[in-house]
Amino acid sequence: MTLGQLLPSLRPSLSTQLSADVWPVTARRGEDGDLLVGGVGLTALAASHGTPSYVVDSADVRLRCREYVTAFGPGNVAYTAKALLSCGVARWVAEEGLSLYAGSAGELRVARAAGFSGEQIVLYGSAKTPEDLTAAYTGGVAAIVAESLGEITRLAATAPRGQRVLLRVIAGPGPGVGLDSRFGLRIDTGEAETAVARIAAQSGLTLVGLDCSVGHQENRFGVYEEELRRIVDFLAAMRDRHGTELTRLNLGGGHAVAYAGGDLGFALAAFANRMRGVLRLRAEQHRIPVPRLTVSPGRALVSRAGVTLYRVLSTAHGPDGRRLVAVDGGMTDCPPAALCGGHHSVALVGRTSRAQLQPTTVVGRHNEVDDVVSPSVDLPADVHPGDLLAVAGTGAYHHCRASNYHLVGRPALLSVQDGQLATLVRRESIADLLARDLDLPPDADAVPATAVPATAGRGMARA
């Protein structure tokens, strides 16, 4: 039994509380149950711009950027753009003094348009296309992360002379909980040492440091500490056996963020101090220079800044009696639970309710068993069609992984700041989607379903 059920008088206040670890830094309750983010009322925003809509608080993104720069120092923080990227978001990050990790030619193009110089960009990825590499070469990126032995051969054959390379390594002895051990070169098998020697043998490539990815949603310092120790041991061995001194180490991986009240967050300042201490001590033990420590957060910079707005379409009860609230989005705009925690906080917006809080599963519109926005959240029992719901913690991996399943257009990405609302990425229309289908007649919207020409499938026949 919840506290609200035990003490009915507390229900309104409990249902309107906003956890500072989960909701954007500027989020607060307004009149008549409204929710304000960046000084903009979400009720009016939904009325004017529709739902679903992604809303991102630029002040929150900038604050998180500043916290990371304070913790690790200027020039030592790069934003991993895959978490959330638009020209506007990239511009905020650039203005806060961060560099950027790009994973494709498209991300490189957006970064350059937002004001990043080539020297502020690192290209990474386990399977870079020729287009990706060409964009990196012509853009003069600061470094390219090599993630396999075969890729070193490709870089040696195609990269401009003097191309700087970071080598992604896997330091652990085997797959471990939280460790990202799929991509990179293993230290324990000798593969990473082979890669160091191979790069050193290429006069056109310059190995400047190592890169690693610790995992996702990780808040245990011990995992990072062990990774650092093994990597420094490797650095010392490379100096002793090959005369190679590497001066840079990027400690990647996903720092944990909170999606619901009670989730463990990430003690950033303590983490930075701890990692610097471990790095310095291990380097001194091996009598090698202390490498420059950089980090490349993605989710941790943008997750909390994002809120998604939905309109309730229907309510029902599942076979187990649990209440289901269906909204006008779902798996097309909210990625699978395994990717981002799956237990987003949800708030009723636009009215107050004194109804009893009831365990609820918020589901989407797509008739799939995994079309779940939030599997378990307490919402007032009188939530009904037409109500507006705000889902917290959707800044990372929502906009960027949205799909067109069921030929549904992707939502708009809107920014809010100081009472001002701006569209970063417009809503995708049905016309946008149909424009790519070259077999559709120009006036497809006017053709009744019963009058589709017999030749409508001619494109498949030709294929």
C-alpha positions in Angstrom: 0.0 0.0 0.0 1.4 3.4 -1.0 1.6 6.4 1.3 -1.1 8.2 -0.8 -3.4 5.3 -0.1 -2.7 5.3 3.6 -3.1 9.1 3.9 -5.7 10.3 1.3 -5.1 13.9 2.2 -1.6 13.7 0.8 -2.7 12.4 -2.6 -2.7 15.7 -4.4 0.7 16.7 -3.1 2.3 13.3 -3.8 1.0 13.3 -7.3 2.5 16.7 -8.1 6.0 16.2 -6.6 8.8 16.4 -9.1 12.1 14.6 -8.3 15.0 16.9 -9.0 17.1 13.9 -10.2 14.5 12.9 -12.8 12.8 16.1 -14.1 14.5 19.0 -15.9 16.2 21.5 -13.6 13.7 24.2 -14.5 10.6 22.0 -14.1 7.9 23.2 -11.6 4.2 22.9 -11.1 2.0 25.8 -12.2 -1.6 26.7 -11.8 -4.4 24.2 -12.3 -2.0 21.3 -12.5 0.1 22.6 -15.3 3.8 21.7 -15.6 6.3 24.4 -16.6 9.7 23.6 -18.1 12.0 26.4 -19.1 9.2 28.8 -18.1 6.9 27.4 -20.7 3.5 25.8 -19.8 3.3 22.3 -21.2 -0.5 22.5 -21.5 -0.4 25.4 -23.9 2.6 23.8 -25.7 0.6 20.6 -26.4 -2.4 22.6 -27.6 -0.3 24.7 -30.0 2.2 22.0 -31.2 0.4 18.7 -30.7 1.3 15.4 -29.2 3.5 13.4 -29.0 6.2 16.1 -28.7 9.7 16.0 -27.4 10.5 18.9 -25.1 14.1 19.6 -24.2 15.2 22.1 -21.5 18.3 23.9 -22.9 19.2 25.2 -19.4 19.4 21.6 -18.1 21.7 20.5 -21.0 24.0 23.5 -20.4 24.1 22.9 -16.7 25.1 19.3 -17.1 27.8 20.3 -19.6 29.2 22.8 -17.1 29.1 20.2 -14.3 31.2 17.8 -16.4 33.7 20.5 -17.4 34.1 21.5 -13.8 34.7 17.9 -12.8 37.2 17.0 -15.5 38.5 20.3 -16.7 38.2 22.3 -19.9 39.0 20.4 -23.1 38.6 17.0 -21.4 34.8 16.4 -22.1 33.4 15.3 -25.4 29.7 14.8 -26.0 28.7 11.5 -27.6 26.3 12.8 -30.1 24.2 9.6 -30.7 22.3 10.3 -27.5 20.5 13.3 -28.9 21.6 15.4 -31.9 20.2 18.4 -33.8 22.0 21.5 -34.9 20.5 23.4 -32.0 21.5 20.8 -29.4 25.0 20.6 -30.8 25.3 24.4 -30.7 24.5 24.4 -27.0 27.2 21.8 -26.4 29.8 23.7 -28.5 29.1 26.9 -26.7 29.7 25.2 -23.4 33.2 24.3 -24.5 32.8 20.5 -25.1 34.2 18.6 -28.0 32.1 15.9 -29.8 32.2 12.1 -30.6 30.5 11.5 -33.9 29.5 8.1 -35.3 28.7 8.9 -38.9 29.1 11.3 -41.8 25.6 12.7 -40.9 26.6 13.5 -37.3 29.8 15.1 -38.6 27.9 17.3 -40.9 25.5 18.5 -38.1 28.5 19.1 -35.8 30.3 21.2 -38.3 27.1 23.2 -39.0 26.7 23.8 -35.3 30.1 25.4 -35.0 32.5 22.6 -34.1 35.8 22.7 -35.8 37.3 19.5 -37.1 39.9 19.6 -34.3 37.0 19.3 -31.8 35.5 16.1 -33.3 36.5 12.5 -32.9 35.0 9.8 -35.3 34.2 6.5 -33.7 32.3 3.4 -34.7 32.8 -0.3 -35.0 32.0 -0.4 -38.8 32.7 3.0 -40.4 31.6 3.3 -44.0 33.7 4.8 -46.8 31.4 7.9 -46.6 32.1 8.2 -42.8 35.9 8.1 -43.3 35.8 10.5 -46.3 33.8 13.0 -44.2 36.3 12.6 -41.3 39.3 13.1 -43.6 37.9 16.2 -45.4 36.7 17.6 -42.1 40.1 17.3 -40.5 38.9 15.5 -37.4 41.1 15.5 -34.3 41.2 11.7 -34.2 39.6 8.5 -35.5 39.0 5.6 -33.1 40.3 2.3 -34.6 38.2 -0.6 -33.3 39.6 -3.6 -35.2 42.8 -4.8 -36.8 41.2 -4.7 -40.2 40.3 -1.1 -39.7 43.9 -0.2 -39.1 44.7 -1.5 -42.6 41.9 0.6 -44.1 43.1 3.7 -42.4 46.7 3.2 -43.5 45.5 2.8 -47.1 43.1 5.8 -47.2 43.8 8.3 -44.5 45.8 11.5 -45.1 49.4 11.4 -43.8 49.6 12.1 -40.1 46.1 11.0 -39.3 45.8 10.7 -35.5 44.3 7.5 -34.1 42.9 6.4 -30.8 42.8 2.7 -30.2 39.7 1.3 -28.6 40.7 -1.5 -26.2 38.9 -4.0 -24.0 40.7 -4.2 -20.7 38.7 -6.8 -18.9 39.6 -10.5 -18.8 36.2 -11.4 -20.2 32.6 -10.2 -20.5 31.5 -8.7 -17.2 28.4 -7.1 -15.8 28.1 -3.6 -17.1 31.2 -3.9 -19.4 30.8 -3.1 -23.1 32.9 -5.9 -24.4 31.6 -6.2 -27.9 33.7 -3.7 -29.7 37.4 -3.0 -29.5 40.7 -4.9 -29.2 41.3 -7.2 -26.3 44.3 -6.6 -24.1 44.4 -10.1 -22.5 44.6 -11.9 -25.8 47.4 -9.8 -27.2 45.2 -8.4 -29.9 45.5 -4.8 -28.6 49.3 -5.1 -28.6 49.3 -6.3 -32.2 47.2 -3.3 -33.0 49.7 -0.9 -31.4 52.6 -2.5 -33.3 50.6 -2.4 -36.6 49.8 1.3 -36.2 53.4 2.1 -35.2 54.6 0.5 -38.4 52.5 2.8 -40.5 54.3 6.0 -41.1 51.1 7.8 -42.2 49.3 7.1 -38.9 50.0 8.6 -35.4 48.7 6.7 -32.4 47.9 9.3 -29.7 46.1 7.3 -27.1 43.5 4.7 -26.0 39.7 4.7 -25.9 37.4 2.4 -24.0 33.7 2.0 -23.3 32.8 0.7 -19.8 29.1 0.1 -20.5 25.7 1.6 -20.0 23.8 2.9 -16.9 26.8 2.1 -14.8 27.2 3.8 -11.4 29.8 1.6 -9.7 33.1 3.2 -9.4 34.9 -0.1 -9.0 34.1 -1.1 -12.6 35.8 2.0 -13.9 38.7 1.7 -11.5 39.6 -1.8 -12.6 39.3 -0.7 -16.2 41.8 2.1 -15.6 44.3 0.0 -13.7 44.4 -2.6 -16.5 44.7 0.1 -19.2 47.6 1.8 -17.4 49.3 -1.6 -17.0 49.0 -2.0 -20.8 50.4 1.5 -21.4 53.4 0.7 -19.3 53.9 -2.6 -21.2 53.7 -0.8 -24.6 56.4 1.6 -23.5 58.7 -1.1 -22.3 58.2 -3.5 -25.3 57.6 -1.1 -28.1 58.9 2.3 -26.9 55.4 3.7 -27.5 54.3 6.4 -25.1 50.6 7.1 -25.2 49.5 10.3 -23.5 45.7 10.3 -23.8 43.0 8.0 -22.3 39.3 8.4 -23.0 37.3 6.6 -20.3 34.0 6.2 -22.1 30.8 4.4 -21.1 27.4 5.4 -19.9 27.2 7.1 -16.5 24.0 6.1 -14.9 21.0 8.5 -14.9 17.8 8.4 -12.8 14.5 7.6 -14.6 12.3 7.4 -11.6 12.4 8.6 -7.9 14.7 6.3 -5.9 16.9 5.4 -8.9 20.6 5.7 -8.1 22.2 8.6 -10.0 25.9 9.3 -10.5 28.2 11.2 -8.1 30.1 13.0 -10.8 32.5 15.1 -8.8 33.5 12.2 -6.6 33.9 10.0 -9.6 36.2 12.5 -11.3 38.4 12.8 -8.2 38.5 9.0 -7.7 39.5 8.3 -11.4 42.2 10.9 -11.3 43.6 9.5 -8.1 43.6 5.9 -9.5 45.2 7.0 -12.7 47.9 9.0 -11.0 48.7 6.2 -8.5 48.9 3.5 -11.1 51.0 5.6 -13.5 53.5 6.5 -10.6 53.7 2.8 -9.8 54.8 2.1 -13.4 56.9 5.3 -13.5 55.2 6.5 -16.7 53.7 10.0 -17.3 50.1 10.4 -16.1 47.9 10.2 -19.3 45.5 13.0 -20.0 42.1 11.7 -18.9 39.0 12.5 -21.0 35.4 11.4 -20.9 32.7 11.1 -23.5 29.2 11.1 -21.9 26.1 11.1 -24.0 23.0 10.1 -22.0 24.2 11.8 -18.9 24.2 15.2 -20.5 20.7 15.1 -22.1 18.5 12.5 -20.5 17.1 14.6 -17.6 16.6 17.6 -19.9 14.0 15.8 -22.0 10.2 15.4 -21.4 7.8 13.8 -23.9 4.1 14.9 -24.0 1.3 12.4 -24.8 -2.4 12.6 -25.0 -4.4 9.8 -23.4 -6.6 8.0 -26.0 -8.2 5.2 -24.0 -8.2 3.3 -20.7 -8.7 -0.4 -20.1 -7.7 -3.2 -17.8 -5.4 -6.0 -18.7 -6.0 -9.8 -18.1 -4.4 -9.4 -14.7 -6.7 -6.6 -13.8 -4.0 -3.9 -14.0 -5.2 -0.6 -15.4 -3.8 0.3 -18.9 -3.7 3.8 -20.1 -3.1 4.1 -23.9 -1.5 7.2 -25.4 -1.0 8.6 -28.9 2.6 7.5 -29.1 4.6 4.5 -27.9 7.3 2.4 -29.3 7.8 4.6 -32.3 8.9 7.5 -30.1 9.8 5.7 -26.8 12.5 3.1 -27.3 12.5 -0.4 -25.6 12.7 -0.5 -21.9 16.0 -2.3 -22.0 17.6 0.7 -23.6 16.8 3.4 -21.1 15.6 1.8 -17.9 12.0 1.3 -18.7 10.6 2.9 -15.6 10.1 6.5 -16.6 8.3 8.9 -14.2 4.9 10.0 -15.6 2.9 13.1 -14.4 -0.7 14.2 -15.2 -0.6 17.7 -16.7 -3.2 20.3 -17.0 -5.5 19.6 -14.1 -5.4 18.6 -10.5 -6.9 15.4 -9.2 -7.9 14.2 -5.7 -8.6 10.7 -6.9 -6.7 7.8 -5.4 -3.4 6.9 -7.0 -3.6 3.7 -8.9 -0.9 1.4 -10.2 -0.9 1.9 -14.0 0.8 0.7 -17.1 1.1 3.4 -19.8 1.0 1.7 -23.2 1.3 2.9 -26.8 -0.9 2.8 -29.9 0.9 0.1 -31.8 -0.8 -3.2 -30.7 2.5 -4.9 -29.7 3.2 -6.5 -26.4 6.4 -4.5 -26.0 4.7 -1.2 -26.8 5.1 0.1 -23.3 5.9 3.7 -22.3 6.1 3.0 -18.6 5.3 -0.4 -17.1 4.5 0.7 -13.6 3.6 4.1 -12.4 1.1 5.5 -10.0 -1.5 7.8 -11.6 -4.8 9.2 -10.4 -7.7 6.7 -10.9 -9.7 9.3 -12.8 -7.2 9.6 -15.7 -9.3 9.6 -18.9 -9.1 10.1 -22.6 -8.0 13.7 -23.5 -5.8 14.0 -20.5 -2.2 15.1 -21.0 0.7 13.1 -19.6 4.3 14.1 -19.3 7.0 11.4 -19.3 10.4 12.4 -17.7 13.9 11.4 -18.7 13.4 11.2 -22.4 16.2 13.4 -23.6 18.5 10.5 -24.6 17.8 7.8 -27.2 14.2 8.8 -27.9 14.3 11.4 -30.6 17.4 9.8 -32.2 15.9 6.3 -32.3 12.3 7.2 -33.2 10.9 5.1 -36.1 8.1 5.2 -38.7 6.5 1.9 -37.7 2.9 1.9 -38.8 3.8 4.8 -41.1 3.6 7.1 -38.1 5.5 10.4 -38.4 8.2 11.2 -35.8 7.4 13.9 -33.2 8.8 17.4 -33.2 11.8 18.3 -31.0 11.1 21.5 -29.2 13.4 23.6 -27.0 12.3 25.7 -24.1 14.3 28.5 -22.3 13.3 31.5 -20.3 9.7 31.3 -21.3 10.5 31.0 -25.0 9.7 28.0 -27.2 11.5 27.1 -30.4 11.3 24.2 -32.8 14.6 22.4 -33.3 13.3 19.6 -35.5 9.8 19.9 -37.0 7.1 17.2 -36.8 7.2 14.6 -39.6 4.1 14.6 -41.7 2.4 11.7 -43.6 3.4 13.6 -46.7 7.0 13.4 -45.7 6.7 9.6 -45.3 4.8 9.1 -48.6 7.1 11.3 -50.6 9.7 8.5 -50.4 7.4 5.9 -52.0 8.0 6.4 -55.7 5.2 4.0 -56.7 2.5 6.2 -55.1 0.5 8.4 -57.5 1.0 12.2 -56.9 -2.6 12.5 -55.7 -2.5 9.4 -53.5 -4.4 11.1 -50.7 -7.4 11.5 -53.0 -7.6 7.9 -54.2 -10.2 5.9 -52.2 -9.0 2.6 -50.8 -11.5 0.7 -53.0 -10.2 2.4 -56.2 -6.5 1.5 -56.0 -5.4 0.7 -59.5 -4.5 -2.9 -60.3 -1.0 -1.7 -61.2 -0.4 -0.4 -57.7 2.0 -3.2 -57.1 4.0 -2.7 -60.3 7.1 -1.7 -58.4 7.3 -5.1 -56.7 6.8 -6.8 -60.0 9.7 -4.9 -61.5 11.9 -5.7 -58.6 
